[in-house]
Amino acid sequence: MLDVPTHRTRVTTAALLREAQLDAGADHERRLAAEPFPLWSNASSAINVLPLKTEIKQRVPGSPSRNCSFKLEITFCVRGVLSPLLSNILLDDLDRELERRGLGFCRYADDCNIYVGSRRAGKRVMQAVTAFLERRLKLKVNAAKSAVARPWERKFLGYSMTWHKKPKLKIAQPSRERLAEKIRKTLREARGGSLKQAVERLNPVLRGWIAYFRLTEVKGVLEDLDGWIRHKLRALLWRQWKRVYTRVKNLMRAGIDRQRAWQSATNGHGSWWNGNASHMNAAYPKSWFDRMGLVSLLETRQRFPSAS
């Protein structure tokens, strides 16, 4: 499997024939596995290699021998900015067809949402568009990811919509779950260090995520995520303290009276329970995390200009 470069690469007929006729011994197989496809450009006839899977079964004009038959399969892995670019070129006909039919749609690369007035119309449009893609453009529609559903039941580029009469953009549930998993992974890696180091590792993740989802109009999700992150950090603190005496000392240092500190340190509950308990919320409120420099998703979103 080869990685497609950002420009077309020319592979000549002589190169294809030469590679097809090489001995298929063990040394040759190892060399092909370790090195990219060899390229030459000194013959008159050439093939433009595109990021598609293709087979060459017949003789190419300009071949040295008329009796030389070979079969070559080239598989490319399309990645990076090339995939959206090729999708836009290939699916431009689909855009024109949807515009001709007067349908409202939104497409990015090969991900497309079409908006209609009823489920019956949706099924009819789904059937028509599938036939257009498979017969006209010779593309295969991913049936597992395609469906006729309400807008708030689907997601597009990480966003979804509310069910109100005047819908609002919101962050889709899978996007929130991916962020939560990334935060868990980051905090697991930061267990051996200080809380300050954990916050410093967490901040770039939070800034990048909210910068992408700055168009969200539902703020409650961000508020819940902020509270959950502070809960995780308090639980991390409780786990790092380990001993009862250490917990008592740190709680008293944070302003908890001695009796309450001893009761809290010996309550027998785990770190997750204590991370959201009243004594930890009183000792380490939101203002304490603000002074630590923790990025707040809600406050960062509010600093972005509102989408018109």
Salt bridges, closest charged atoms under 4 A:
ASP3 OD2 - ARG79 NH2 3.07
GLU19 OE2 - HIS28 NE2 3.83
ASP27 OD1 - ARG30 NH2 2.30
GLU55 OE1 - LYS57 NZ 3.48
GLU73 OE2 - LYS53 NZ 3.99
ASP92 OD2 - ARG96 NE 2.89
ASP95 OD2 - ARG107 NH2 2.74
GLU97 OE2 - ARG100 NH2 2.70
GLU97 OE2 - ARG101 NE 2.88
GLU181 OE1 - ARG184 NH1 3.48
GLU181 OE2 - ARG188 NH2 3.65
GLU189 OE1 - ARG201 NH2 3.00
ASP290 OD2 - LYS286 NZ 2.87
GLU299 OE2 - LYS286 NZ 2.72
